[in-house]
């Protein structure tokens, strides 16, 4: 019985507070109710948009991870070829650098 009285009192207090608010702000209860309903719909739409964006981000992240994993062997092959090229060109580049150093010293 105590809980019933509490709920009744709370409901009455909220009702009186709402009536006082509408009276002080000179708002029509129907217009206010429609505005609150529109705000609730707008908020629900925004929450849905955030959920969709999160899902899209998760899917994109998963696709990126899969693409990077699939690309790793190719990147390793490219790095190997770059290392081979650098090894082959190193003697020539050092010879060129020696010639440039000699020219600069003169």
N, C-alpha and C positions, 0 to 999 in steps of 0.2 A: 504494500500500500504506500510506503514511503517513496518508492521509485516512481509510481504513477503520479503522485503529487508533484514530484520534482519535474517530471517531463511536462506535466500540465503547466506548471509555473514557468518553466523555461519557454514553452511554446507561447504562452501569453506574453511573457516579457519580450520575446522576439517580435511578436505581432504588434505590441504597443510601440516598440522602438521603430518598427517599420512605418507605422502610421505617423508617428511623430516626425520621422525623417521626411516622409512624403509631404506632410503638411508644411514643415519648415522650408522645404525646397520648392514647394508649390508645383509638385509633379503629379500627373495623372497616374494612378496605380496601373492601369492597363498599358499605358505608354511605357512606364518604368519596367513592367513585366516583360513587354516585348523587347525592350532594350537589353535587359538582362539575358533573355533568351538568345538574342542575336550575339551578344558577347560570349555566351557559352558555346554557341555553334562556331564562332570565329576561333575561340580558344581550342576547341576540339579539332578544327581543321588544321590549325597550326601544329598541334601535337601530332596529328597524322603526318603532316609534312616533315616534321622532325624525324619521325620514325622511318618514313620512306627514305629520307636523306641518309640516315644512319645505315639502313639496309643497303642502299646504293654504295655507300662508302665501304662497308664491309665486303661487298661483292667485288668492288674495284680493287680493294687491297688484296683480296684473295687472288684475283686475276693477275695483279702485278707480281705477287710472290711466285705464282706459277710461271709467269713469263721470265722472271729473273732466274729461277731455277733451271728452266729450259735453256736459257741463253748462256749459262755458266760454261758449258763445254766450248762454245764458240768463242767466248771471251778468253778462255784459257789458250785456245789455239792461236788467237790473234796475238796474245802476249808472247807466246812461244816464237811466233814469226818475227815479232818486233825485236825480241832478244837476239834471234839469229841475225837479223839485219844489222843490229847494233854491233854485234861481234864481228861481222864481215867488214863493216865500214870503219871500225875503230882504227886500224892501222893507217888507212888512207887519211882519215881526219887528223890523226896525230902528225902525219907527214905534212899536211897542209898547214897545221898550226905551227909547226917548226919553221916552215918557210915564212909565214906571216910574222913570227917572232923575230926572225933574222932581218926581215924588211923593216920592221919597226925599230930595231936596234941601230940600223944604219943611218 
